[in-house]
Amino acid sequence: TGFVRSGNTYTANGAAEMIKEIVANIKSDDLEILFRMDSGYFDEKIIETIESLGCKYLIKAKSYSTLTSQATNSSIVFVKGEEGRETTELYTKLVKWEKDRRFVVSRVLKPEKERAQLSLLEGSEYDYFFFVTNTTLLSEKVVIYYEKRGNAENYIKEAKYDMAVGHLLLK
């Protein structure tokens, strides 16, 4: 099965239906399916679809104020990890969502030049990244696993530009 969409189509448009079709085509009893998606797919309808199909997901979340305010609360404890990264977990329900979900928060110290400016905001010396997941991976592993998707982006870019796949006539 292949999907060709107009270049101006928003990422998440039709994604829930596409996910159902993908799972219907590849699902088997001994196969665990994990969807690793960027923030364009950060949508409760998509998450509910994946959950209803018995699959796992790891999606980069948008930095909504609900998440940012919780992550920058001084009572939150971060665990030091690799490459200067610190992680923690939140179980929270976003404003328009139906239920709590597991959010992994990763924070990285901003470059010294950016930190040199004084700020009154708690936690402003860090860049924060949020991920929603239903996996049982440890927080640090969630971030590392998500970061692997960057290579897939390079493969797509190579196909699109180096091999002119974006210009193939598909009808």
C-alpha angles and dihedrals in degrees: 000000000000133000125210116184134177113271092240095055114119112247097246097044108121092355096128091055092045090052091052091052093047092051092046089055099047108023118124133157094253097045123090111201120208121185113208108192140169125238092275086078095046096123131125093227090058092046092049090050092053092046092049089055092054093246133134127241140194112187129174105240127219115250097252117177090246090063097037094051091050094045093050094048108121091229092065114103118214123200118223114241141165126322095011092302122141123194141193138165134240127191105204146142117231117228099266097029126108099224148009118276135185114265122187114207122203122189130188126189110253118240113280092249091059092044092052090080110086116239133186093207117104112242095009092131088073137069109226128210125188131204130182117208144160093202124112093229117132113258095255091049091052090059094044092048092049092050090060089072089074090080091055088057089056092052090052091048091050092051092046099047109018096043097029092234088151089067100051116123104239103180 
